[in-house]
Amino acid sequence: MALNPQLFPNGMPVPFINEIFVLARDGIDFHLDKIPSSLGVGGDLKTKGVIYLSNIRMVFVAKSPVGGFVAFDMPLLYIHGEKFNQPIFHCNNISGQVEPVAPNDQHRALYSTYTFKIIFKEGGCGTFIPLFLNLIASVRQYNQQFNVQTQSHVDPLQASQTPVDEMMRHAYVDPNDPTKIFLQQPNGESQLRRRTYQPQASDGGHA
């Protein structure tokens, strides 16, 4: 996870090299714990916005900033315990945990796990849920096959190597789900690509 990833002026996340955006879903209520008090929020956060899903990560972008909180980046390789919930008297939702993206010079044990919930308040989720679950399963399978099991730190950008073309071609589109699937990549600013999760102030956006 990374707080406040780089965004374009239209709110779209600035992509990494080899990142392919799969979908965007509006009408989301997002719950997150352990927001640092330095952002002017502190503790639990509940806000509304858009979820973007790519072959590398899931990014929530708030409709309006909450204190210093604007967006939340969740690498697919760092998500675990995800569960699709269908409560009788409330909206369908996904809950789960995500590990932090720690700076290279700091130990990950210093950063605690975040718990999140994505609530589908507007329309169905019959397109979003299968794509999300299939993509995260493919990312994990690829990572297990092609990476050393004893590796202590997994680079979240390794997920970009996961083949997603076949999955996208056979994606089911639920007419009751307002999820927007990207048949082509949404940004014309293809020269602006990030190379790492670590911020580099002198890079002018090419982190």
C-alpha positions, 0 to 999 in steps of 0.5 A: 500500500502507498498513501497518495500515489501520483495522479494526473489532473483528471484523477487517473493514477500515473501508470508504472512502466508496463502497467495496464489499466483494466477498469474504473468503478465509480460510486464506491464507499471506501473504508480504511483504518490506521490513517496517520494523524499527520494527514489531518484525519487520523484513525479510520477513514470513510469516504467516497470515490473511484476504484481503478484496477490494473495488472499491478494494483488497485487504486482508490481516488477520493472524490474530494480530499479528506484532510491530506488524504487523496488516494490509496494505492494497493499492490495486488501482490500485497493484498490478502484475506480478500472476501466478497461479502453479500449482506442481506440488509447492506450493500455488497462489498469487498473486505481485505488487508493490504501490506504497506510498501516500505521505503527501501531503507526501512524494515517492513516490520515497522509498518502495520497491515491496513484493513480496507473495505470497498462498498458498491453503493451504486449498481451491481458488481457482476463485472468488477468482482470476477475481474478483480478475483481472477486478476489477483489469482493470476498475479499470485499464480504467476508470482509463485511459478516464476519467483523464488519462494524464499524471497523475503521481499517481493517487488509489487511491480513484478505483477506487470508480467502477469498475462491479462489479455486473455482474461480481458477478452473473455470478461463478462460485462454485467449490464447492472454494473456501471464498471468502465472497462478500458478497451484501450489505455485511458491516458495519451500521456504515455511518456509519463511512466513511473519506474518504482514505488519509491518517490524521487523528488528530482524525477518530475513524476517519473518515480 
